Structure formats: structure tokens, C-alpha cells
């Protein structure tokens, strides 16, 4: 099989992306984002539940949900376009995690998974709780246990944990790890916040003590479902990285056009304009990898994991390079609270390592290529 030349990005996908960009520009300008981040404290994350409800009404949460479950049933490339716009706006919401959870649930193929997918289509926020304390999520790695219809133990590195209404937890059973749905208000569940650098999202760990749960994938089936969803997990984060990187590039280029030093705009100097061009080339390359990976998920599944590793590696590298140049070229104000660049810089640092950094993905890519040789 082969992917279409336009990555499957047709008129409907373009309309969705354009509408999302317009909506976020109107509803979440950077000044408003800055105020949200400033109001963040131990009482809760920086976000607006009312804005999330609007996004649900617009059908964004249902983009990756099959029509049989009440979703929009659009291809992965549409979800990736949404993720890129979320990154461009540094959107504080559980959108990325919910899109990722949709991919895992779709891979489960159970009636219970379809029920939860239907809730996502109606605007429910679902967070993945599939990672062990040491950062592993593959295979049966987890720190939770399922017995007698309840969950015990912990789940770590849960993204936007304070915003989720449902957690999809990986836990060990008698014959391997399964997946289980847990309501955020369930008795015995405690969400413990982590301190992270990103001010546009939150992260937490779950403490589970006899928490009632619904089986989504039986013991022994979690690893296969997560592995099948991995290309989407990686590609959605990579799209977020590309969107934020583009905002940083355009903001820094505009600053270089107006800031003067030695009676010239600083963009005149090669030490500024050449790295900006390097950042532009890196972002364009990473974006091509991202949409190629999305197209592979939709049209060439055999190549999807390889393409997703390439996308996440390229996006992580482009993001860290571009973010550091953005701070540097804003000079003395670049690292200050008043400069909005710092919000994107911190989001990029978090995303670059989320679900594996560039070096890890290149190592995985080498394994994929050599195993196929």
C-alpha cells in the first residue's frame, strides 16, 4: 500500500484546521493564555472548562471516534491537524490526551471500548494512565494491579490528570496486563499532581486503592492495543511540537524585524537570520514527517510505526532548536515572565520528551529497520 500524495489532507481536513485556527485565535489569544498561566497554582491547572465544552460541541473530541460510536470518523490526518493547531495556540486542555485515548480504545475493539468512545464523542475528557514509574509503557510494564473487580497500586506520568473525567488505566491481571476505565470521582482514587516545567498543562500520578473499574481490554490484551496505537500516540505529540515551533518561529522573525541594534534591525545580522532559516527548514521537515506518519496510519499501516518514530524524532529536534533560538534572539527579555515566548519554550521542553525523546525514537527506528532487513 502507499499513501496519497497530499497525505490524505483534503477539503474537509483543511476546513477543520482553518476553523480550529480561527476559533483558537479568537478564544485564546496569547495574552489570555498568559493570564491563565499566571493564575495557575496548587488548586488546579491553567485551563477553562467552558472552552473545553465548546470544543466538544464543535466535534473536536469526536474526530478520531468512529461513526458507529457517534463520532465524526475522520482520518488520523484530521486529528493531527487539530493537534498542530493546539500546539500553535499552546492550548491548555485535555485534547491531545483524549485523541490519544481514542486511538487506544479503537485498537481495543471491545463493546466497553465503544461505550467509552461514545462518551468521548460527547465531549468527555479521557487521560491515558498506562506508564510505570520508570517511564515504560510497552508490554506489561505498569505499577497497578487488577483483582476482584478493583484496581490497586499506582499509575504515573498521566497527562492533564486534573482535567480528565475518565482514566484509561493499564493494570496487571492473572494472565497479563489489561486496560480499565476509572471515573475521576471513583472512591479510592487520588490524583497527586506532579511539578512540571510546562505551564500550559498538568501532570499527575494516580493512587489506586480498591478503585472500581470497567474492563476495556482483558488481561493480556493491553500490550497489543497500546502497540497498535503507538503511531498515533507519537504523531499527535509531534504535531503539537510542530505547531508550537511554528508560533515561536513567526514570533521571533517578527521581533527580528522590529528590534534594532547598532542602527539596524537584528534580522539583518547573519548570526540571527541564518539560525532562523535553519529553524524554518527543520520545522518544515518535521511537519512533512508528521503528515507522512498520519497518512501511513490511515493508508499504509505497515509503515506507520517507522514513520511515527521519524516524525517524533524530527519534531523533538526541531522544537528544542527553535525554542532555544527564540529565547536567545529575544535577548534579555526572552526568559522573563512578561515575554510569552517562555510559555511555548516550556511546553516544547515537556513535549520533546513525552513518549520518548529524539534519541530514543532514533534508536527504536534503527531496531525497526534492522529487524526488517
Buried (B, 14 or more C-beta within 10 A) or exposed (E): EEBEEEBBBBEEBEEBBEBBBEBBEEBBEBEEBBEBBEEBEEEEBBBBEEBBEBBBEBBBBBBBBBEEBBBBBBBBBBBBBBBBBBBBBBBBBBBBBBBBBBBBBBBBEBEBBBBBBBBBBBBBBBBBBBBBEEEBBEEBBBBBBBEEEBBBBBBBBBBBBBBBBBBBBBBBBEEBBBBBBBBBEBEBBEBEBEEBEBBBBBBBBBBBEBBBBBBBBBBBBBBEBBBBBBBBBBBBBBBBBBBBBBBBBEBBBEBBEEBEEEEEBBBBEEEBBEBBEBBBEBBBBBBBBBBBBBBBBBBBEEBBBBBBBBBBBBBBBBBBBBBBBBBBBBEEBBEEEEBBBBBBBBBBBBBBBBBBBBEBBBEBBEEEEEEEE
